[in-house]
């Protein structure tokens, strides 16, 4: 599954060197997301590692 997520610029700045980030859902499920592309406007193109 591919998609785009948005976060504040501070979070994106911390993730610039990351290859995988985690998305924690409200039910405490953690989904690993492989980072494909980041931009400094706060968006990340990701693929879910399910």
N, CA, C and O atoms as a GROMACS GRO file, in nm:
protein
  200
    1UNK      N    1   0.084  -0.116   0.000
    1UNK     CA    2   0.000   0.000   0.000
    1UNK      C    3   0.090   0.124   0.000
    1UNK      O    4   0.182   0.133   0.081
    2UNK      N    5   0.063   0.216  -0.089
    2UNK     CA    6   0.140   0.340  -0.096
    2UNK      C    7   0.048   0.456  -0.061
    2UNK      O    8  -0.073   0.450  -0.082
    3UNK      N    9   0.107   0.560  -0.009
    3UNK     CA   10   0.029   0.678   0.024
    3UNK      C   11   0.118   0.794   0.064
    3UNK      O   12   0.241   0.785   0.058
    4UNK      N   13   0.055   0.900   0.103
    4UNK     CA   14   0.128   1.020   0.145
    4UNK      C   15   0.074   1.060   0.282
    4UNK      O   16  -0.047   1.061   0.305
    5UNK      N   17   0.166   1.094   0.371
    5UNK     CA   18   0.128   1.143   0.502
    5UNK      C   19   0.187   1.282   0.522
    5UNK      O   20   0.286   1.318   0.459
    6UNK      N   21   0.124   1.358   0.610
    6UNK     CA   22   0.171   1.492   0.639
    6UNK      C   23   0.197   1.504   0.788
    6UNK      O   24   0.128   1.444   0.870
    7UNK      N   25   0.297   1.583   0.822
    7UNK     CA   26   0.330   1.611   0.962
    7UNK      C   27   0.384   1.753   0.968
    7UNK      O   28   0.404   1.818   0.865
    8UNK      N   29   0.409   1.800   1.089
    8UNK     CA   30   0.466   1.935   1.099
    8UNK      C   31   0.612   1.933   1.053
    8UNK      O   32   0.674   1.828   1.048
    9UNK      N   33   0.664   2.049   1.021
    9UNK     CA   34   0.798   2.056   0.963
    9UNK      C   35   0.906   2.002   1.057
    9UNK      O   36   1.005   1.947   1.010
   10UNK      N   37   0.887   2.016   1.188
   10UNK     CA   38   0.984   1.963   1.284
   10UNK      C   39   0.995   1.813   1.277
   10UNK      O   40   1.105   1.757   1.282
   11UNK      N   41   0.882   1.745   1.265
   11UNK     CA   42   0.880   1.599   1.255
   11UNK      C   43   0.944   1.555   1.125
   11UNK      O   44   1.023   1.461   1.123
   12UNK      N   45   0.911   1.622   1.016
   12UNK     CA   46   0.970   1.586   0.886
   12UNK      C   47   1.121   1.609   0.889
   12UNK      O   48   1.196   1.528   0.834
   13UNK      N   49   1.166   1.717   0.951
   13UNK     CA   50   1.310   1.743   0.960
   13UNK      C   51   1.381   1.630   1.034
   13UNK      O   52   1.492   1.592   0.995
   14UNK      N   53   1.321   1.575   1.139
   14UNK     CA   54   1.381   1.464   1.213
   14UNK      C   55   1.380   1.336   1.130
   14UNK      O   56   1.467   1.251   1.148
   15UNK      N   57   1.284   1.322   1.040
   15UNK     CA   58   1.271   1.199   0.961
   15UNK      C   59   1.352   1.202   0.832
   15UNK      O   60   1.355   1.102   0.760
   16UNK      N   61   1.417   1.312   0.800
   16UNK     CA   62   1.486   1.324   0.672
   16UNK      C   63   1.590   1.215   0.650
   16UNK      O   64   1.612   1.174   0.536
   17UNK      N   65   1.654   1.168   0.755
   17UNK     CA   66   1.756   1.064   0.740
   17UNK      C   67   1.701   0.924   0.765
   17UNK      O   68   1.776   0.827   0.760
   18UNK      N   69   1.573   0.913   0.792
   18UNK     CA   70   1.513   0.783   0.823
   18UNK      C   71   1.476   0.708   0.696
   18UNK      O   72   1.441   0.770   0.595
   19UNK      N   73   1.484   0.576   0.701
   19UNK     CA   74   1.437   0.495   0.589
   19UNK      C   75   1.303   0.430   0.623
   19UNK      O   76   1.228   0.390   0.534
   20UNK      N   77   1.274   0.419   0.754
   20UNK     CA   78   1.147   0.362   0.800
   20UNK      C   79   1.097   0.448   0.915
   20UNK      O   80   1.174   0.484   1.004
   21UNK      N   81   0.968   0.480   0.913
   21UNK     CA   82   0.906   0.550   1.024
   21UNK      C   83   0.786   0.469   1.070
   21UNK      O   84   0.736   0.384   0.996
   22UNK      N   85   0.739   0.494   1.189
   22UNK     CA   86   0.625   0.422   1.242
   22UNK      C   87   0.504   0.511   1.252
   22UNK      O   88   0.515   0.629   1.285
   23UNK      N   89   0.388   0.455   1.223
   23UNK     CA   90   0.261   0.525   1.236
   23UNK      C   91   0.182   0.453   1.344
   23UNK      O   92   0.146   0.337   1.327
   24UNK      N   93   0.155   0.521   1.455
   24UNK     CA   94   0.083   0.462   1.566
   24UNK      C   95  -0.064   0.500   1.555
   24UNK      O   96  -0.098   0.618   1.562
   25UNK      N   97  -0.150   0.399   1.539
   25UNK     CA   98  -0.293   0.422   1.526
   25UNK      C   99  -0.356   0.439   1.664
   25UNK      O  100  -0.293   0.409   1.766
   26UNK      N  101  -0.480   0.487   1.668
   26UNK     CA  102  -0.547   0.510   1.795
   26UNK      C  103  -0.569   0.382   1.874
   26UNK      O  104  -0.581   0.387   1.996
   27UNK      N  105  -0.575   0.267   1.807
   27UNK     CA  106  -0.592   0.140   1.879
   27UNK      C  107  -0.457   0.080   1.919
   27UNK      O  108  -0.450  -0.037   1.957
   28UNK      N  109  -0.350   0.160   1.910
   28UNK     CA  110  -0.213   0.123   1.948
   28UNK      C  111  -0.146   0.027   1.850
   28UNK      O  112  -0.041  -0.029   1.882
   29UNK      N  113  -0.202   0.007   1.732
   29UNK     CA  114  -0.138  -0.070   1.627
   29UNK      C  115  -0.026   0.015   1.566
   29UNK      O  116  -0.048   0.132   1.534
   30UNK      N  117   0.092  -0.043   1.552
   30UNK     CA  118   0.206   0.027   1.494
   30UNK      C  119   0.229  -0.026   1.353
   30UNK      O  120   0.248  -0.146   1.334
   31UNK      N  121   0.226   0.062   1.255
   31UNK     CA  122   0.248   0.025   1.116
   31UNK      C  123   0.382   0.084   1.072
   31UNK      O  124   0.404   0.204   1.086
   32UNK      N  125   0.471  -0.001   1.021
   32UNK     CA  126   0.599   0.046   0.968
   32UNK      C  127   0.579   0.102   0.828
   32UNK      O  128   0.516   0.038   0.744
   33UNK      N  129   0.633   0.219   0.804
   33UNK     CA  130   0.621   0.283   0.673
   33UNK      C  131   0.760   0.307   0.617
   33UNK      O  132   0.843   0.373   0.680
   34UNK      N  133   0.784   0.254   0.499
   34UNK     CA  134   0.912   0.277   0.431
   34UNK      C  135   0.905   0.413   0.362
   34UNK      O  136   0.815   0.438   0.281
   35UNK      N  137   0.997   0.500   0.395
   35UNK     CA  138   0.999   0.635   0.340
   35UNK      C  139   1.058   0.630   0.200
   35UNK      O  140   1.170   0.582   0.180
   36UNK      N  141   0.984   0.681   0.103
   36UNK     CA  142   1.033   0.686  -0.034
   36UNK      C  143   1.076   0.827  -0.073
   36UNK      O  144   1.171   0.846  -0.150
   37UNK      N  145   1.006   0.925  -0.020
   37UNK     CA  146   1.036   1.063  -0.057
   37UNK      C  147   0.984   1.155   0.053
   37UNK      O  148   0.874   1.135   0.104
   38UNK      N  149   1.062   1.255   0.089
   38UNK     CA  150   1.021   1.355   0.187
   38UNK      C  151   1.036   1.493   0.126
   38UNK      O  152   1.126   1.516   0.045
   39UNK      N  153   0.948   1.583   0.163
   39UNK     CA  154   0.971   1.722   0.126
   39UNK      C  155   0.962   1.808   0.250
   39UNK      O  156   0.904   1.768   0.351
   40UNK      N  157   1.018   1.925   0.244
   40UNK     CA  158   1.026   2.012   0.361
   40UNK      C  159   0.895   2.084   0.390
   40UNK      O  160   0.887   2.160   0.487
   41UNK      N  161   0.793   2.062   0.309
   41UNK     CA  162   0.662   2.120   0.336
   41UNK      C  163   0.581   2.035   0.432
   41UNK      O  164   0.471   2.073   0.471
   42UNK      N  165   0.634   1.919   0.469
   42UNK     CA  166   0.566   1.836   0.567
   42UNK      C  167   0.500   1.712   0.511
   42UNK      O  168   0.416   1.652   0.579
   43UNK      N  169   0.533   1.671   0.389
   43UNK     CA  170   0.472   1.552   0.330
   43UNK      C  171   0.576   1.443   0.310
   43UNK      O  172   0.694   1.471   0.285
   44UNK      N  173   0.532   1.319   0.322
   44UNK     CA  174   0.618   1.203   0.299
   44UNK      C  175   0.543   1.103   0.212
   44UNK      O  176   0.428   1.070   0.241
   45UNK      N  177   0.607   1.055   0.107
   45UNK     CA  178   0.553   0.947   0.025
   45UNK      C  179   0.604   0.818   0.087
   45UNK      O  180   0.725   0.800   0.102
   46UNK      N  181   0.513   0.728   0.122
   46UNK     CA  182   0.550   0.608   0.198
   46UNK      C  183   0.484   0.484   0.139
   46UNK      O  184   0.384   0.492   0.068
   47UNK      N  185   0.544   0.369   0.171
   47UNK     CA  186   0.485   0.238   0.142
   47UNK      C  187   0.472   0.165   0.274
   47UNK      O  188   0.569   0.155   0.350
   48UNK      N  189   0.352   0.113   0.302
   48UNK     CA  190   0.329   0.040   0.427
   48UNK      C  191   0.398  -0.094   0.421
   48UNK      O  192   0.393  -0.164   0.320
   49UNK      N  193   0.463  -0.131   0.531
   49UNK     CA  194   0.531  -0.260   0.543
   49UNK      C  195   0.442  -0.352   0.625
   49UNK      O  196   0.462  -0.368   0.746
   50UNK      N  197   0.345  -0.411   0.559
   50UNK     CA  198   0.246  -0.497   0.628
   50UNK      C  199   0.283  -0.642   0.609
   50UNK      O  200   0.214  -0.731   0.659
   0.00000   0.00000   0.00000
